Amino acid sequence: SAETVAQGKAACKAALQRELRLDERPDVPLIGAIGRLDKQKGFDLVAKVIAEWGEAADVQWVILGKGDPEYHARFEGLARRFPKKMAVRMEFSDPLAHRIEAGADIFLMPSRYEPCGLNQMYSLRYGTVPVVRQTGGLADTIVDATESALAAGAANGFSFVEDSPAALSETLGRAVDAYRRPELWRRLLATGMRQDWSWAGRAKQYDALYQETIARAGRGR
């Protein structure tokens, strides 16, 4: 919960780092990505950013998914280049997906199109800050951490528009900078974790729409 996330996230992160054979460091941002490995999901952008950040960036990466063999080869190659910073699992495992959502600090979802998207909403509930491309359902659910959005208490992640590695890199850089500002990071987590994207809220909206439609029909509109 938003009240216990500090202790819970620390425990889940340490367990995930041990499982993936990454250095057990609470201070380093752990960045996760899960999904079908293809261009639509923006995994080419992710691969380019990992290669660009390389040894210089003090972050850890975990990738879970399967898909285009080209991406399998690219991520496996990156894991060999950066064995102390990166773990890849070229498979789909629902239990591991949940452990990544629970243990990661930042979740990448730079999709080129995404009619709805689920992982960004899972991330919010798990206290994992999403970094998304501003498209479809990602744009509907993630409010970029601009100064105005932070001041209004609405920011719950980071987003970008341009379909490019540079845009993802800049936005992810903003997220990593925010991670190193504990008070700001706690505000982002609290905002995201307290949001309700379940059907409970949506069902009320649908019911209100139906009632309005019936009332208009009754008035002959």
C-alpha positions, 0 to 999 in steps of 0.5 A: 500500500502507499503506507507500507511501500518503502519497506515492501519495495525494499524487500521485493527489490532485494529479493529480485536482485538476488534472484537475477544475480544482480548486485543487491544495492538499494540505492541503484534504480532498478529499471524493468520492462515486460512484454512482447519483444517487437517494434510496436512495444518500442523494444528497439528504443529500449535496446538502443538506450541500454547500449547508449547508457552502457557502463556510465549510468549507475542503474540496473536493467531487467527485461522479461519477454519473448518475440522477434528473434532479433530482439532476443539476440540484441538483449542477450548480447547487451546482457553479455556486455553488461553482466553486472547491470542487466538481466534478461529472461527471454520467456514469459513467466507470470510469476516473474512478471509480478516479481519484476513489477514489485521489485523494480523502481521504474517500468518502461513502456515506450509503445508506438501504439497502445489502445489500453495497456495494462502494465502501466496500471499494474506498475502504479499499484506496485509503487513502480513509476512508469515511463511511457510514450504518450499514446492511447491508454498510456496517455490516458493513465499516466500524467507526466511529472512536469512542475505544474502536474507535481504542484497539482498532485496529479503526476504519477509517472513520466511520458514523452511524445517523440518516437525516438531513442533520444526522447526515451533517454531524456525522459528516463533520465528525468525519472532517474533524477527524480528517483534520487530525490526521495521526497519527490519520489515518495510523492509520485509513488503515493499519487500512483498507488492511491489511484483507482483504475479498477472496474469499480470506478469505471462501472459507476461512470458507465452507469451514469452514462446509461442513466443520462442516455435513458433520461434523454430518451425519455425527454424525447432528445 
